Amino acid sequence: MMREIFPFLTAAGLLLILAFTAILLVRKRMQRGEIVQAVVKKAEINDSDPNGSTLVTLTYCFSWEGRTLEIQQKPQYGILPPSEGERQALRWDAKSRRLRELPTGRSLVMPILLYAFGLSFLVLAGGFAAVFSRWFSVIFPTTILEFLSFIAVVIWLSRRQRRTFQAQLNDGILRPVQATFSGYVRRLDSSNEIYDVPLYLCSWNGRTYRIESGSGRRPYRPGDVITIYRDIRNGHVTEAPGRFRALRKHR
C-alpha cells in the first residue's frame, strides 16, 4: 500500500518546495528598484458604491535622474489617504515603471520558507523510509511531528503579530482612529467562496470614508464605536489583532 501512495507523497513534498520557491522569487522581484521620496500630488476619492469601501487613487510626484515624474497608482480601499503635499518613501522600479510601498514590518517569507522546506523534508523522508519499513512505525511519528510543528508555527505567528502591533503602537507608527461599525461587505476569495468583511465609517480630513478591514464576523452591532489604527507610513487601516471590543455600544 505504501508503495502505491509513495509517488503522491513525493509529489506533495516537491510541490511545497516549488510553491514556496516561487514566493521567494516573487518577493525578490518586488524588492527591485530604488527608494525615492515621493510627494502626494492628488488623492481622488470614489464613493460611487454606497455598500462598499471608499476607493482612493493617489498620484505621486518625485525626482528621477534629473526629471520630475508623475505616477498614478491603482485605486485602493482600506486606507485613510495622506494629505496632498505629504511625503512618502516608496520603491520605484524604472523597468516596469511601478511605484511600490515599502514593507512595513519584518518579513515572514524566510521563516515560512524554512518551515515549508522542513515540512517537505519530513514528507519526503517519511515516504522514503516507509517504503523500506513498516507503515505505522514511520508514518505515525512523522504525522505527529508535522501536526505539532504546524501548531507551533500558528502560535508563533499569532504572538509575533501581537508584538509587532504593540511595538508599532508604542513607536507612534500606528495611530488610533475612532470609527463606527456599519455592517459587512461580501467578497469573493480566490476559490469563489463568499466571505464577510467588516465595514467601518470613519471621519478623516473633513470627509467620511467607508473602510474595509479584516475578515469574518465581529461581536458588533451597526452603530457601535470602534478603535481602528492608521499606519502613518501609507495610510492603511488595521484592527488590533484579536481585540474585538466596542468603545461605545449603539442602543
N, C-alpha and C positions, 0 to 999 in steps of 0.2 A: 504493500500500500504506500509506504513511504517513497519507494522508487517512482511511483506514479505521480505523486504531488511534488516531488523534489524540483522538477522544472518550474513549477509555479512559484515555489519559494525563492528559487534563484532569480526568476524574472522580477519578483516583488522587490528583492534587495537591490537589483540593478536599476530598476525604475526609480526607487527612492534616491539612489546616488545621482542619477541623471537629472531628476527633477530639481534637487537642491543645488546641483552644479549650475543648472540653468538660472536659478535665482541669483546665485553669486555673480554670474556673468552679466545679468541684467542690472544688478546693483553697481557693478563696476562701470557699466555704460552710463548709469545715472550720475556718477561722480565725475564724468568727463566735463571739461570746461574750466573757466576761470571765475573766481568770485569777484563780483562787481557791486558797487554801491549804487543802487537804483533808486530813483525818486518817483513816487506815485504822482502821475500827471492827472489821471482821471479815474473815477470809480463810478461805473454805470450800474444802476440798480434796476432790476427787473422784478416787479411784483405781479406779473400777469397771471400767475397761478394762485388763486385765493386759498387753495387747500394744501399747497406745498411750500417749500422753503424759498426764501428770497434769494435770487441769483445775483451774484456780484461779479462784474467784469472789470478787472484792473488793467490800466495802461501804465507802463513804466517808461521812464527816460533814463539813459545812462551813457557815459562816455566810453568809447571803444576804439582804440587805435586812431585817435585824433578826430573821431566823428561822434556825433550825438545820435544814438539810436533810440527809436520809439517802438516798443513791443507791446502788443495787446495780448493778454493771457486768455485762456479759455474761461468761460463762466464757472464760478464756484458757488457752492452752497455750504452752509455751516460756518460762515465767517462773519465777524463784525469788522468791516474793512478799515484800513488805516486812512487817515486824513490825507487830502491832497497836499503834496509837498513833503510828506514824511519819507524818510529814507529807510530802505531795507537792503540787507545783504542777500544777494541771490547769486546763483551759478549760471553763467552764460556759456552755452555751447554754440560756438560760432559755426560749427559744421552743420548742425541741424537747425540753427537759428531758434533755439529754445531757451527760455529762462526757466530755471527750476529753483524751488525753495531748498534751502539748506536743511539737512537733518536737524531735528530739534532735540535730540537725545542720543544716548549711546546706542549703537546699532545692535539689534538682536540677531542679525543674519549669521554671524560667525558661531555664536553658541548653538543656534538652531541647526546650522550645518554640521557642527560636531556631533550633536545628538543624532541627526539623521544618518550620518556615516556610521556612528556607533550602533544604531538600531539596524542598519543594513548589514553590518558585520555580524550581528547576532543572528539575523535571519539566515544569512548565507552559511555561517558556521554551524548553526543548528541543523540546517538542511544537509550539509555535507556529513556532519557527524552521525545524523540519524540514518543515513544510507548504510553506514557500516556498524551500526549498533542497534540496541533496542529502541523502539519508538518512544515509550513512556519515559525512560531514563534520561533522554535528551530533550525531548520536546517540552516536558512539564517544567523543568527548571528554567529552560530558555524562555518559555511563555511567562512565567512568574517574574523573571528578571526584566523582560520587556514591559510588563504591566507596571512594575514598581518604578522603573525609570521614567515611564510616561507620567505617573502621578507626581514624581519628584520634579519633573520639568514644569508641570502645570502649577505646582505650589511655588516654585522659584520664580516663574514669570509673574504670578499674581503679586508676590511680595516685592519684586523689582518694580512693577508698575506703581505700587503704592509709594515706595521710597522715592522714585523719580518724581512723582506728582508732588510729594511733600517738599522735596528739595527745590523744585521749580517755584512752588508757592512761597517758600521762605526767601528765595532769591528775588522775588518780585517779577519773575518771568510770567507767571500766571496771575491774573488779576480777577478777583471775584466780581461778578456782574449779576444783578438780580433779574430774574426772568419769570414769566408767567406760563405755567404749563397749559397748552392749548388742546392737546389730544395726540393723535397718531397719524402718521402718513404711511401708506402701504407701498412697499417697494418690492422689486423682484431681484433675487440673487442670481448668481451665475447659473444655477440649476433651474431657473424659472420658478423658484419657490417664493411664495409671498411671505414677507416678514414685516413687523411693525417697527417704525422709527419714531421716537418721541419728538414732538414739535413744541417749541417754546417761542413766546413773544417777548422781544427784548428791545428796549429803547436805547438807541445809540446815535450820538451826534445829531440829535433833533428829529430822528425818524424811527419808526418801528420796524424791526426785522423779524422774520419768521425763521427760526434756527432749528435745523435737524441735528440731533446729537445722540450718538449711541444707537442701540437697537434693543428690541424686546420691550416687554411691559414694565411699567413703573407703578409704585404704590401711590399715585397721584390722581387727583380729580381735576378736570378743567377749572382753571381759576386759582389753583394753588401757586404760591410764590416759591420759587426755587433759586438756589445759587448755582450758577454755572461759571466757568472760568475761561477767560480770554487770554490767549498767548500773544504777548505784545510783539513778538518777532514776526508773526504772519497773520494775526487776526483770527486764527482758528479757535473755535469754541469747543470745550470739552466738559464733561461731567466729572465730579470727583469719583474715583474708582470705588465702587461698592458702597457709596454713601448716598442712598436714595431717601432723603428726608426733606419734607417741605418746611420752609421757614414759617409760612403762614397758610393755614388751611382755608380754602374757599368754603363759605357757608351758603 
